[in-house]
Amino acid sequence: MSAALRKKVKVLLEKDCEFAIGIRKGRVLEKRSEGYLIFWEPWIDPDTGECHESNTSVAPFELIANENKYGTLKILRRPLSKSVCQSRPRRSERLPTEIARQRFRKQFVLAIQDMLDSGDLKLVRDDFCRNINRIVAKGMTRYSEYLAAQSRRQNKRGGARTQKASTETDRVVEFHQGFKSGQTMWNWYWQWQADGDDGLFDKYRNCGNYKRHDDATDAFIVSVLNILWDQERATIKSMVESVQAAIDAENEQRERLPVPAAKMNKVGYDYILSLIKEHAPLDHKIRKSGWNKAYKDLHTLGMGIETSRALQRVEIDEYTVDLFVLMQSTGLFDHLPTSIMQVLQLDGKARRVTLSAALDVHTRCFLALQIVPEGIENPLRHTLEMIYTDKNPIADAAGAKFGWPMCGAPETIVLDRGAAYITDDAYDVLASLGITNLGAPAGKPWLKPYIERVFRTIHNDLLLRFSGRAFSNVVERGDNDPANRATLTLEAFLVWLVRWTVDAYHTRTHSALGMSPNQAWERATRECEPRSLTSEEMREAFGVRARRKLTRQGLRVANIDYQADALMEKFLDSNAEYFDILRWDGDVGTISVRCDDGPWTTVPACEDRWIGKTDTDLRVWLQELAVTDDEERIGRRDFLNAANKESARLKQLMGLISLPKTPAELTKDVQRFMRHADTAERRHAAGSYSELLADIDTEVDVEAEQHIRENASEHVGLDRGSDDQEEDSME
């Protein structure tokens, strides 16, 4: 049994790393045992205007880690990562439309490269102009195949390809400016040669955001399209006709209103097509290319793959366990949202689960091990996030005796060519993290032998000990029904899987290492401490995007208020209302915020208690708040009833409770409340209106009649009762 694990401070910087803390910029000259030797650049205090000269000092590891928790640490450049051009936006700041246009250009550049390799095109600008028609034809063919492959994989259902007329094809060609120019193709190719994929981005973000129709029209069209998405093999023309029919019906309904409302403008084919492309479920892009060079680099010879440090080479793969597990909702999943529980399919049936694992080749330690539910969008993103995350809390929750501290930033990752690992989202994550991607061709497991071997170890050392095995073939299975013999629930399986990883596999002597994986990790980290990422980098790579409204309290995300001086200035001195946010579950103490497609800004939580906390801590806190005590509820109920009863008794003793009125009294009050109302009905009953001086001739008679009425009222007033006097006084 190991001693209690001492909390280690993350090493966030390395030599020659450029960073900024607030307005101060620095560069790491050397990493020492007591901290970082940093060269600080000159800086000016914005409050006092005082100029500070450059100096050199040692910053402790704890100081940099604390600045990272509060979101003031920003990495400007890392020596092992590709340098970021200051004049170009970062990949995380690119708009989806920009990425789509860049991938459109890439298909033409790849078509040009194929023609150059086959000798059909010369690397001369005039030859590009002469063969522009062939370049356009091959580029459009590649782009059509690219979109068709994405659509087929995303929807997972077949469909005939829509045949376009020649006029429609010309319209598509004319949409892209400079499309038929050989000079343009020449520029695209050399931009790709000089800067890679980043050189194919255009200046689309500088264009105006002109919209032909208002937001209400767009929302109405999208609501109609949402009903049509599930139609099988629905053509664009049928969707356009459906949308136009719905708009006509809506305009007729608005015209028949008592106060006619403004009609929606009629939309055309191109506009509806643009909305379809914007809102269609084509989130997972699939990239096709050759992998001969990767196969050549990965082909093992002689001693095989050699590594000198931890996280130098990491292999990732998936494995469907040879064991049926009962998918029951137990106490482990109580704090999970309903959507995640539906993805896990916790319906009580027996199923085989799929594991996604990441193995460090140098130490043979598990860096990630988790189940992959069916239909999950990007399993590679979750596996990579687990590689960077400290897994000691997972080991503690499972009741393991040893810890699981294996985490850090990998240098090279080996993947197979599975559908889940060749999406554009997967490549974007790897590129943003600065990880070298080595793709192993399908059907060649010896190119990633370490992860393949450890899956067999899981089967032989763990799964064979429980009932419900599926067996590899019908002969081995015989009459055995593995689904009916399943005994492990999903929660129990996960607990045993974590305990086996930490207490059985990591502590067992490995024949190739001559020591246990745990000992190999400790030795490797003593010689070369693994590099970690800042919270800002983790949010850019693994954060979830959302949109929130700015209020006086700041931005509220998942029951936490985030506030900073920059947000206060935006709230008081601008018209900005809605902000885009990036939130990472591994650190809910800070979020990244931007407005109007501007740069990302780090904003900490208002309350200091959430600094450095995770989403798990937040869910536990919310679950504790939701727990109610029946005794407390009953105590408050009894207090309210007793207080109301005693209050009524005291009011009766003092005569403060008014008695209910009789029907006659209620009728009398009704007549009083409606006595002085002026209505058309009462004017009609009173007769026609007479002029002010119309009865001047009979003034004497009126005064005499009034004198007689006053004398009569005096005699009658002597006989009136107390009730009438009370009524006159009330009136």
N, C-alpha and C positions, 0 to 999 in steps of 0.2 A: 504494500500500500504506500502510495506516495504521500509526501507531506502536503500541507495546504499550499495551493498555488498562490504565488505572489503576483499581484497585479503589475503587469509590465506596461511601460509607456511606449506608445507606438513611435517608430522611427519614420517620420513623415518626409524628411529631406535627405538628400545625398550630396555628394561633392559636385560642385559646379551647377547646382540647382538655383535658379533665380526665382525669387518670390517677393511678395509684398505683404506687409502687416499694416493695414490702414493706408496711410499715404507714404509710408517709408518703404523703400525698396532695398533689397539686399541680395547677396550671392554667397553661397556656402563655399568657403575656401577649404575646409577640412572638417571631418567628423571625428570628434575626440570622445574619450570615455565620459567626460563631464558634460558634454553637449556639442553644439555646433560652433565652429569658428566662422564668423560672418563678417563680410565687408558691407558696411552700410553706406549707401549713396547719399550725397547731400540732399537736404530736404528743407522745406519752408513750413513753419507753423502757420496754418490758415487763420488761427485766432489772433495771434500777436504779430504775424509777419516776420518773425525772427528767423534768420537763416542759420541752419546748422550744417557744419562741415561734415565731410565723410570721416568715418572712423571704423575701427575693427574691434569686435568684442566677442565674447563667448556667451551663447544663449543656451541655457539648459534645455534638455529634452522636454521637461514638464512645461516650460514656458511656451514652446511652440505647440505642444499638444493642447494646452489650455486656450491659446489663441484660435486653434482649429475648432474647438468646441463652440466658441462664441461667434464663429463665422468671419473672423477678421483676417485669417490666413488665406492668401490667394497665390496659387502657383502660376508663375509667368512662363517658365521654360524648364523642362527637365532634360538632362543630357542624353538619356537613353530613348527619349521620345522624339518624334519628328518635330522640328521647329515650326512654330505657327507664324505665318505671315501676318504682320500687323495690319496690312492694308486689306486683308480678306477676312470675312466673317468666319468664325469657327463652325465646325460641322454641326454642333448642337444648336447654333443660331440660324441655320438654314431653314427656309420655309419649305413645306412639302412640294409646292409648285416648282421651286428652284431645283430640288432633287429630281423631280420628274423630268424636267427639261435637260438636266445633265445626263440622265440615263438615256434619254432619247438621242443625244449627241453621241454618247458612247457607242451605241450600236452602229452608227455610221463610221466611227473611227475604227472599230473592230472589223467592219467590212473592208475598209481601206487596207488594214493590216493583212487581212486574208488575201486580198488581191496582190499586195506587194510580195507576200511569201510565195504565191503561186506564179509570179511572173506576169500577171495580167496587167500590172500597172507599174510604171516607173516613178521613182522618187524625184519627179520633176514637176514644177507647177504647171507647165503647159500640157503635160500629159494628164494631169488632174482635170484640166479644162476640157480636153478632148474626150475623156471617158466619164464625164459627169453623169450621163444617163445611166451607165452601168453602175456607177457608185451609188446613185440614188436608188436604183432597183434593188441592189444587194442590201443597202442599208434599210430600206423599207421592209424587205423580206425578213431580215433579222429582227427588226422592231416588232413586226406583226407576230412572229414566233415568240418573242419575249412576252408580249402582252397576253397571247393565247395561253402560254404555259402558266403565267401567274393566275389567270382567271380559272383555268382548269384545276389547279391545285387549291385555290382558295375556296371555290364553290363545291368541289368534289362531286361534280355531276357533269355528264356529257352534254354536248350541244353542237349544232351545226354552225359552221363559220358563216357570218353574214357576207354575202357577195355585194360588193360596192360597184356602182356604175363608174364609168370613166370620169364623169363630171364630179362625182363625189371624191374620187381619188385626186383630181386636180385641185379641188378645194382644200384637201388636206395638205397638199404640197404647197399651195400658195399661202397657207396659214403661217408657215415658218419663213421669216424674212431671210433672203439670201440663200434659200434652199437649193436653187438650181445653179449656183455659182461655184465653179471649180476653185476660185480664190478662197471662198469660205471654207470649203472642205480642206484645202491646204492649210489654212490657219488653224482649224480644229485639230488636225493631225499633229502639227508641231506644238500646239499648246498642250496636247496630251503627252507628247514625248518629253516636253520640258518639265511639266508640273504634275503629271499623272492625272488621276480622275479630278483633282481640284482644278486643273486648268480648263475643264469643260464647263465650269459654271459661268453663266453669263451675268449681265447686270439687270436681271429681271426685278430684283428688289428695289431698284431705283425708279421703276415705272410707277405711274399713278394708279391708285385703287379706284378707277372709275367703274361704276356699276350702272348697267342699263335699266335695271329695275330695282325697286325699293326692297327693303328687308321683308316687308309683309308679303310681297309677291313671292320672294324666294322661299319663305317659310311655308306658304301655301303649296308651292310646287313640290317641295321636299316631303310635305305630309302626304301628297298624292303618290309620290314615288315610293314612299315607305310601304304603301299598300301593294305596290306592283313588284317589289323585289322578289317575292317568293313565287312569282309566276315562272313556270318552267319554259326555258327557251324563249323568253320574251325578247322581241326585237326592239331596237331603238325607235323604229317607226311606230310600233304599237304603243310604246310608252309616251311618245310625243302626242299621238292622237288622244290618248287617255287624259293627259294633262290639259290639252287644249279644250277637251269636252268639259272637264271639271271647271275650268276657268269660265267658259261660256255660261254654265249653269249657275256659278256663283255670281256672275255679273247680272244675270236675269233676276236672281233673288234679291240682290242689292237694289235693283231698279224698282222692284215692287214694294220696297219699304215705305212707310209713311213719309219719312224724310230720306230721299234717295241718297245712298252712299256713293263714294267715288268708286268707279269701276277699275278693275285691273287691266293693264295693257296686255294685248295679245303677244305671246311669246313664240319664238320661232324654233326651228329644229336645232340650230347651233347652240342657242342658249340653254335649251333643255339638255342637250348632249353634254355641255360643260358642267351642268349641275349633276348629271348622272356620273360623270367621271370623278367629280369632287366627292360625292357621297356614296359611291358604290363600294362594296366590301372587298376592296383590293389592297388590303393593308400589307399582306405578305408578298414581297417581290422575290422572284426566283431568278438567279443569275446562272447563266450557262457559259462555260469556258473550258478549255483544255487543261489537263493537270499532268502533262508529261514531265515538266520540270519538277513538280512536287514529288512525283513518283521517283524520279532520279535522285532527288535529295534525300528521300526517306528509305531508299533501298539499303538494307543492312548488309555490311561486309565485315568480315574478320571479327573483331571484338564486339561489334554491334554499337549501340548508342552509348556514348560516354557523356556523363555530366559531372560538373565540378562543384555545384552548389545547389541548394534547395530552390525550388520554383524555376529552375532553368528550363525544364521541359515538363509539361503537364499533359496528360492524356485524358480525354473526355469521351464517354460513350454511354449508351443506354442498354439496359438489360431487363427483360421480362422474367420475373422470378418464376421458378418451377414449383410454385406453392400457391394454393388457393387460400384467400384471406377473406374473412367475413367483414363486409363493408358496413359496419354498424356505427351509429353516432353515439359515442361515449363522452365521458366528462372532458376528455382532452380537447374536444372540438366545440365546447360550449361558447367560448369567446369569439369564434370565427363568424364572419358575416354569412348570411344565408346564401349569397351568390357563390362563395367559395365552397360551402358545403354541398351545393348542387354540382359543382365541378368535380368534387371528390366522389360523387355518386354514392352517398351514404344511405343506401336503401335496404341494407341488411342482407343482400345477396352475396354469394361467394364468387370472387373474381381473382384473377391474377393481376398483380400490380407491376408497373414498370419503374425501374430505378434509373436515375441519372447520376453518374459517379464521376469524380475527378480525382486522379491519382498523381502524386508527385513522383516522378521517375527516380530522382536521386535518393529519396528516403523511403519510398514505397508507402507513404502515409496518405490517408484519405483527406483530401482538401474539401470535398463536397460529396454528400450522399443524401439523396432525397427522392421521393416518389414523384412521378410525372403523370398527372391525370390525363385522361383522353381529351383531346381537343384543345389543350393548352396552346396558346399562341406562340410563345417564344421560350422553350425550355432552356435554351443555352443562356439566356439572360439571367434566369434564376440560379442556374448552376454557377455561373461566373460570380454572381453576387455572394453566394455562399463561400466561394474561395476566398474572397476578400474579408469575410466576416469572422470574428472570433466566435467559436462554437462551444466555449466552456459553459455558457448557460444551458445549452441543449444537453450536454453531458450531465450537468447537475440535475436538470429536470427529469432525466431518465434514471437517476439513482446510480450512476456509474461511479466507480471508485477513483478512476483517473480522469484527468482533464482532456480537453480537445482543443489545444491552442494553435493547431496548424492553420495558418492563414497568411496571406500576403499577396503581392502583385506578381503574377507569373510573367515570364519573358516569352515563352513559346508554348502554344497549345496545339495539340494534334487532335484533329476531328475526322470522323468518317464523312462520307458524302451523303448522309441521310437527309431526308427532306427538311427536317427541323433545323439542320445546321448549315444550309446553303441559302438561307433567305437574306435579303438585303438588310434587314434589321440586325441579323447576327453579325454580318460583316461591318456594319456601322458601329456596333458596340465594340468589336475587337479593334477597329481602327481608332476609335476615340480613347481607348485604354492603352494604346501603344503596344498591343500584343501581336506577335508574329503568328500568323495562321498557317499551319501546314495541313493540307487536306489529304487524307489517305484514301485512295480509290476504293470503291466497293469491291468486296470479294478478296481483299488482301489483308487479313487480320494480323499478319506478322509485322506489318508496318506500325502497329500500336499494340505490341504483345503484352505489355505490362497490365493494362486495364482489362484485356481479354483474360489474362491468367487470374486476376483477382476475382473476376466474376465466378470462375469455377471454384475458387476458394470459398466464396460466399455460399455456393450451393453445397459443397461437401462438408463445410465446417459448421454451417448454421441451419440451412433449410432442411437437411436430412434428419434433424432432431425433432421435427414437428410433423404431424399428420396433415394430409391434404395435398400431397405431392401430385403434380400433373403428369410426370414421366415424359420421356422424349418420344415414345412411339406407342402404338396400340399393343404390341406384343409385351412390352414391359409393364404396361398398365393393367392388362388382363381384365378381370371383372371389377377392379377397384374403381369406385366412384369418388374422385377427389373432391368434388363440390360438397357431397354429403359428409365427407370425413373432415372438412375444414373445422378447425377448433380455435384458431387465432383470430381475434378481431384486429382491425386496422391499428388501433391504438397499441395493443399488445405487440403487434408485429414491429411497429416503429420503435417501441421501447427496447425490444430485444435486439433490433438491428443496431441501435445506437450503443447499447451495452456491449454487443459483440465487437463493434468497431473499436471502441475505446479500451475495453478491458480484456478482450481476447485477441484481436488481430494486431493492434498496435503494440501489445506487450509480448507477442510471440516472436521468438528468434527467427529471422528470415535467412534462408540458406544462402542467398546471393549477397546479403549484406554482412553476414557474420554477427549480427546484433538485431535487436528488435527495431521496428520502425520508429518507435518513440525515442529510443536512444540515438538513432541516426538523425532524427530531427533536432534533438538537443545539441548534438555535435555540430551539425551543419549551421545552425543558427548562431552558435558561438563564434564560428569562423566568419560568417557573412550574414548579418542580420537582414531578414527579408524586408523589402520596402512595402509600405502601405500607401494608401491614397487618402487625400483629405476628404472631408465631408462634402465639399463643393464638387470635387471630381466624381464622388460616388453618386451624387444627385444627378449630375449630367449624364452618367452612364446608366444608372438603374432607377432614377427617380420617376415618379408618376406625375404626368402633367395634368393640370386642372385649371379652372378659372374661377376667381372669387371677386366679390365686390368690396371695395375699400370703404370703411366706415370710420367713425371717430375712434373706435377701439382698435383699428388696424385691419388686418386680414384674419379671418377666422377659418381655420382649417382643422377638421376633425376635433372639435371642441377645444382647440388651443388658439389663443389670440397671439398674433405676431405683429410687433410694432417696432419702428425705428425712425430716426430723424428724417430719413429720406421719404418714408411713407407719410409722415406728418406734413412735410412740405408739399408733397403731391396732393394731399387732401385739402390743404388750406390755400394753395397757390396755383392750382391747375384744375382742369375739367376732367382729369383722369378718374374713371370710376371702376372699371373692371381691369384686373391684372391677371396675367398668366403666371402660374406658380409651378415649381418643381419641388416635390417632397419625396424624401427617401425614408423608408421605414426604419433604417438602421440608425438614424439620428433625427428625431423630430424636434430637436431644440432649435434648429435653423431651417429655413427654406430659401429657395432662390426665386426671385420675383422680377418680372419685367413688364413694361407697359408699351403698347404700340410697337411691338417687334423691336424694342430697344435691347440694350445689353442686360444680362442677368445680374441682379444685385442680391447679396445675401442679407436676410432679415432674421434676427433671432426672435425667440419667443418672449412675450411680455414677462412671464413669470420665470424666475430663475430656477425653479425646481425642474423645469423640463429641459434645461441645458444638458446635453449629453445623454438624454434618455432615448429609448427605442419605442417603436410602435407597440411592441409587446407590453412594455411598462404602461403605456397609455391604455391599452385594452384591459389590463388587469385593474387599473384604477377605475375605469368606467364600469367594469363588472362589479367592483366593490360598491360603487355608488348605487348601482341598480338593486342591490340586495336590501330588502325591507324586513324589519323585525315585527312579527305579529304582535308581540307584547307592547311594543311602542305604539303601534297603530290602535290597539284596543285601549291603551291608556289615554291617548288623545281623544278617541271617540267618547269614552266615559266622561272625560272632563267637559267636553262641549255639551253633552246632554245634561250634566249636573248644573253647569253654569246657566244654561237656558232655563232650566226648571226653577232654580233659585231666583233668577231675575224676574220671572213671571210672578212668583209668590210675593216678592217684595213690592212689585208694582200694584198688585191687587190690594195689599195692605194700605198703601198710600193713596189708593184711588186714582192711579195714573193710567189705568187701562180703560179706554172708552168702550161703552157698551154698543153692541150692533144696533143699527137703526131699523125702524119698522118700514114696511113697504110704502106707507103713506108719506113718511118723512123723506124717503128716497125720491118719491115722485115730486114732492115739493122742491127738493134740491135741484132736480132736473129742470124744472120750470124756471128756477132762479138763474141757472147757468145759461139758459137759452133765451132770456127775456129781451136783451138789448141787441140781439143780432139783426143786421140789416140785410134782408134778402129780397129777391125779386117777387117771391110769393107774398111777403108781407106788404110790399109796396102795392101790389095789385089789390089786396084786400082793403087797403086804406083809401083807395080811390085815386082819382086823377090829381095831379099837382096843381095848386092854385098860387097865383102871384101874391107878393107880399102886401100890396095896397089894393087888392081886389075887393076887400070887404070894408073899405073906409067909410062907405055910406051908412053902414049898419053898426058903426062903432058904439053909438049910445046904447043900442039894444044889447050889444055884446057885454058892455060894462054892467048893465043892469042884471043881465043873466048871471054874470060872474059873481055879483054881489049877493044874489039870492043863494047861489051854490055855496058860498063861503059861510053864510049864516047857517045853512043846513048842516054843513060839515062840522061846525062847532057843536051843535046839539047832538049830532051822532057820535062825536068823539068822546062825549062824556060817558056814553054807554059801552065803549069798546073795552074789551078785556085786556089782560096782561099779555096774552099771546100776540095780539095785533101790535101792541107797543113794542114788543121784543122784535117782531118781524120788521117794523119801520126802522128801529135802531140798527138792525143788522144790514138792512138795505142802505 
